[in-house]
Amino acid sequence: MSAPVMVGAGDMAGTAAMLRVVDALGEMFADLAAGRTTSPARTVLEHGDGRVLLVSPALWERRGVGSVKVTTLTPDNPARGLPLIHGIVALTDLTTGRITALLDGAELTAVRTGAVTALATRACTAPDTGELTVIGAGVQARALIRATAAVRPIRRIRLYSRTKARAERLADLLGGDFEVTVHDTARDAVTGSPLICTATSTGGRDSVIEAGWVAPGAHLNVIGGTGPDVLEIDPALFADGVPIVEDRAVALDETGGAGEVRAAVKAGLITGDDLCELGRLVTGEVGFAGRTTILRTVGMAIEDTAAAFALSPSGVVA
C-alpha cells in the first residue's frame, strides 16, 4: 500500500495553488448552503494559559474525501520565535479508507483562510479593485494579501498594526510587488478604502475599526480576534451592510461563533435570518446592490477538507 503524499508549505505556494483552493471552497460552500454536506463542531481542549488543542474532522461526500486536522495554538510562541499555530491534516479517501495525503496544518490554515476571503472578495468587489487595506501584520495578514491578489489586480496596500515595526517589516517584504503605505492609525488606513481585511490578535471588546470610518459600498473580510466575544469591527456596520457568514448556526454559536455578528443580533441591528451564507452568495442567490458587505469568518473543518482536496495530487476541481 502506498504511503500518504506529504504536502508542505512549498507545495501550497503560488497563485495557481491558491486559485485551486478558492474554486474548491466555492463548490464546497454551495454544497454546504444547499444541505448537501455538513461540518461538525471542533473539539477544543484548553490547557495552561490560553493554550489550545483542536481536533477538527469533516467529510465532503460528493468529492469522496474526509479529513482530520489536529491543531495547537500557543499564544506565547511568537515571543519564543515560534509560530502561533502548529498542526497537521490527514486527508482520507472515503471509498477505501486510505489516508492519501498529510498536509502541513499551519500552512493549510493560512491558505484556506485566505482563500475563503478571496472567494467573498471575488463575489463582492469590482473586477478592477486595485487597493487593499490590511489591519494586522502576522502570518494571516500575509495570507490575506496573497489570496486577495490572486483574484484582484491589487497594486496599492495600506497597512496598520498596533506594533508599527511589524507593519514596517511586512511592508519591506511586500515592497517589490506592491506600493505599500504604513499608517499610524487604523482610521487612516481604512478611510476611503474599497477593500479592508482584518487579521489581528485583539482580545478585547473595543472595536479595531469603527463603522463611521468605512466608505459606503466597501467590502470587509474579518478573520481575527482571539475569543468568541472579541470585536475586530464595530457591530453597527451590519445595520446597513450585508452580513456574510460561512454558516448561520456556526456564526451564532455562543461558544465559538462570530462575536461581532452575535453582538449585532443582541443589539437588534440584525436578526439571524439576515445572515447571508457564503454559499448562497457565490452561487448568485443573494445580491447586495452596492451595499457595504462584511464577511465574518470563524473557520470550519469542512474548509480544511476542501482545501486539502484541492492541494492534494488528485484534487482537481472540474
C-alpha positions in Angstrom: 0.0 0.0 0.0 1.4 3.4 -1.0 2.3 5.9 1.7 0.4 9.2 2.1 1.8 12.0 0.0 3.4 14.7 2.1 2.2 18.2 1.1 4.4 21.0 2.6 4.3 24.8 2.5 6.2 24.9 -0.8 3.5 22.7 -2.4 0.9 25.2 -1.3 2.7 28.3 -2.7 1.8 30.3 -5.8 -1.2 31.8 -7.4 -2.3 28.6 -9.2 -2.5 26.7 -5.9 -4.4 29.5 -4.2 -6.9 29.6 -7.1 -7.5 25.8 -6.9 -8.4 26.2 -3.2 -10.7 29.2 -3.9 -12.5 27.2 -6.6 -12.8 24.1 -4.3 -14.2 26.3 -1.5 -16.7 27.8 -3.8 -18.0 24.4 -4.7 -18.0 23.2 -1.1 -19.8 26.2 0.2 -22.5 25.8 -2.4 -22.9 22.2 -1.1 -23.0 23.4 2.5 -25.6 26.0 1.9 -27.8 23.5 0.0 -27.6 21.0 2.7 -25.5 18.5 0.7 -22.7 18.3 3.3 -22.2 19.2 6.9 -19.3 20.3 9.1 -19.3 19.0 12.7 -18.1 21.2 15.6 -14.5 21.1 16.5 -13.3 19.5 19.7 -11.5 22.2 21.7 -9.2 21.3 24.7 -7.8 24.2 26.6 -4.8 23.9 28.8 -2.4 26.2 30.6 -2.6 29.9 30.0 -4.6 30.2 26.7 -3.1 27.1 25.1 -5.5 25.2 22.9 -5.5 21.8 21.2 -8.2 21.4 18.5 -9.3 18.3 16.6 -11.4 19.0 13.5 -12.9 16.2 11.4 -15.2 16.7 8.4 -16.4 14.8 5.3 -17.0 16.2 1.8 -19.1 13.3 0.5 -19.6 14.4 -3.1 -15.9 14.6 -3.6 -15.3 11.3 -1.7 -12.9 12.8 0.8 -12.7 13.4 4.5 -10.0 14.9 6.8 -9.0 15.2 10.3 -7.0 18.2 11.5 -5.0 18.5 14.7 -4.0 22.0 15.6 -2.3 23.7 18.5 -2.5 27.4 19.4 0.2 28.6 21.8 -0.1 32.4 22.4 3.4 32.9 23.8 5.1 31.1 20.9 5.8 34.3 19.0 7.9 35.6 21.9 9.9 32.3 21.6 10.4 32.9 17.9 8.0 30.1 17.1 4.7 30.1 15.1 1.4 30.7 16.9 -0.1 27.7 15.1 1.2 24.2 14.6 -0.8 21.3 13.1 -1.3 18.5 10.6 -4.2 17.5 8.3 -4.8 13.9 7.2 -6.8 13.6 4.0 -8.7 10.3 3.5 -10.3 8.5 0.6 -13.9 7.7 1.7 -14.1 4.7 -0.7 -11.0 2.9 0.5 -10.5 4.5 3.9 -6.9 5.1 2.9 -5.0 8.1 4.2 -3.9 9.7 0.9 -2.1 12.8 2.0 -0.6 14.6 5.0 -0.5 18.4 4.9 1.2 21.0 7.0 -1.7 22.2 9.1 -0.4 25.7 9.9 0.2 26.5 6.2 -3.1 24.9 5.2 -4.9 27.0 7.8 -3.3 30.2 6.4 -4.1 29.2 2.8 -7.7 28.2 3.3 -8.5 31.2 5.5 -7.1 33.5 2.8 -9.0 31.6 0.1 -12.3 32.0 2.0 -11.8 35.8 2.0 -10.7 35.7 -1.7 -14.0 33.9 -2.5 -16.0 36.6 -0.9 -13.8 39.3 -2.4 -14.4 37.9 -5.9 -18.1 38.0 -5.3 -18.4 41.4 -3.7 -15.9 43.7 -5.3 -15.4 45.2 -8.8 -13.0 43.3 -11.0 -10.6 46.2 -11.2 -10.3 46.8 -7.5 -6.6 47.7 -7.0 -6.3 48.9 -3.4 -6.4 46.9 -0.2 -6.2 47.8 3.5 -4.9 45.2 5.9 -5.2 45.6 9.7 -2.6 43.3 11.2 0.9 42.2 10.1 1.2 38.5 11.0 1.0 35.2 9.1 -2.7 35.5 8.4 -2.3 39.1 7.2 0.2 37.8 4.6 -2.1 35.0 3.6 -4.9 37.6 3.1 -2.7 39.7 0.8 -1.7 36.6 -1.2 -5.2 35.4 -1.6 -6.7 38.8 -2.5 -4.0 39.5 -5.0 -4.9 36.2 -6.7 -8.4 37.3 -7.5 -8.0 41.1 -7.9 -5.3 43.3 -9.5 -4.0 44.7 -6.2 -1.4 47.4 -6.7 -1.6 49.5 -3.5 -1.7 48.2 0.0 -2.3 50.2 3.2 -1.0 48.6 6.4 -1.7 49.2 10.1 -0.6 47.2 13.1 -0.6 48.1 16.7 3.1 47.2 16.6 4.3 49.5 13.8 7.6 47.7 13.5 5.8 44.6 12.4 3.9 46.5 9.7 7.1 48.1 8.5 8.7 44.6 8.2 5.8 43.4 6.3 5.9 46.4 4.0 9.6 45.7 3.3 8.6 42.1 2.3 5.9 43.4 0.0 7.6 46.4 -1.4 8.9 44.6 -4.6 5.4 43.7 -5.7 3.1 46.4 -4.3 3.0 50.1 -3.5 2.8 49.9 0.3 2.0 52.6 2.9 2.3 52.0 6.6 -0.3 54.1 8.6 -0.1 55.4 12.1 -3.8 54.7 12.9 -6.4 52.2 11.8 -8.7 55.0 10.9 -6.2 56.4 8.4 -5.6 53.0 6.9 -9.3 52.3 6.5 -10.7 55.7 5.4 -11.8 55.6 1.7 -10.5 52.1 1.1 -12.7 49.9 -1.1 -11.4 46.6 0.4 -10.5 46.0 4.0 -9.1 42.9 5.7 -8.6 42.5 9.4 -6.4 39.8 10.9 -5.5 41.0 14.4 -4.8 39.1 17.6 -7.0 41.5 19.6 -8.7 40.0 22.7 -10.9 43.0 23.7 -14.4 44.3 23.2 -13.3 47.6 21.8 -13.7 47.6 18.0 -10.5 48.0 16.0 -12.5 49.5 13.2 -15.4 51.9 13.8 -18.4 52.0 11.5 -18.0 55.7 10.6 -14.6 55.1 9.1 -15.7 52.7 6.4 -16.7 54.0 3.0 -20.2 53.1 1.8 -20.1 50.1 -0.6 -16.7 48.8 0.7 -16.1 45.1 1.3 -14.6 43.9 4.6 -13.1 40.5 5.4 -12.9 40.0 9.1 -11.0 36.9 10.4 -9.1 37.8 13.5 -9.6 38.0 17.3 -8.7 35.5 20.0 -12.1 34.7 21.5 -15.8 34.2 20.8 -16.8 37.6 22.2 -13.9 39.7 20.7 -14.8 42.5 18.3 -12.5 43.4 15.4 -15.1 45.7 13.8 -18.0 47.8 15.1 -21.2 45.7 15.0 -23.0 48.8 13.8 -21.5 48.1 10.4 -24.0 45.3 10.0 -27.0 47.6 10.4 -26.8 48.9 6.9 -24.5 46.3 5.4 -24.8 42.8 4.2 -23.5 40.3 6.9 -21.9 37.3 5.2 -21.0 34.1 7.2 -19.8 30.7 6.4 -22.8 29.1 8.1 -25.6 30.7 10.2 -25.6 28.3 13.0 -21.8 28.4 13.4 -21.7 32.2 13.3 -24.3 32.4 16.1 -22.8 29.7 18.3 -22.2 31.2 21.8 -19.1 29.0 22.4 -17.1 29.9 19.3 -19.1 32.0 16.9 -18.5 35.4 15.4 -18.5 38.0 18.2 -19.5 40.9 16.0 -22.4 39.0 14.5 -23.8 37.9 17.8 -23.3 41.4 19.2 -25.3 42.9 16.3 -28.1 40.4 16.8 -28.2 41.1 20.6 -28.4 44.8 19.9 -31.3 44.3 17.5 -29.3 45.6 14.5 -29.9 42.4 12.5 -31.6 39.0 13.0 -30.2 35.6 12.3 -32.3 35.5 9.2 -30.4 38.5 7.8 -27.2 36.5 7.7 -26.1 35.7 4.1 -24.4 32.3 3.9 -21.3 32.4 1.7 -22.5 29.5 -0.5 -25.6 31.4 -1.5 -23.6 34.5 -2.3 -21.2 32.7 -4.6 -24.0 31.0 -6.5 -25.7 34.3 -7.1 -28.8 33.5 -5.0 -28.2 36.7 -2.9 -27.4 40.2 -4.2 -26.1 43.2 -2.4 -26.8 46.1 -4.8 -23.9 48.3 -3.9 -24.2 48.0 -0.1 -21.3 47.5 2.2 -20.5 43.8 2.5 -18.9 42.2 5.6 -17.6 38.6 5.7 -17.1 37.4 9.2 -15.3 34.0 9.3 -14.8 31.7 12.2 -13.3 28.8 10.4 -14.9 25.4 9.7 -13.4 21.9 9.5 -15.0 21.3 6.1 -12.9 24.2 4.7 -9.8 22.2 5.6 -11.2 19.2 3.8 -11.9 21.1 0.7 -8.5 22.9 0.7 -6.7 19.6 1.4 -8.5 18.0 -1.5 -7.6 20.9 -3.9 -3.9 20.8 -2.8 -3.5 17.0 -3.0 -2.2 15.4 -6.2 -5.7 14.1 -7.1 -7.6 17.2 -6.2 -8.8 18.8 -9.4 -12.0 20.8 -9.3 -13.9 20.3 -12.5 
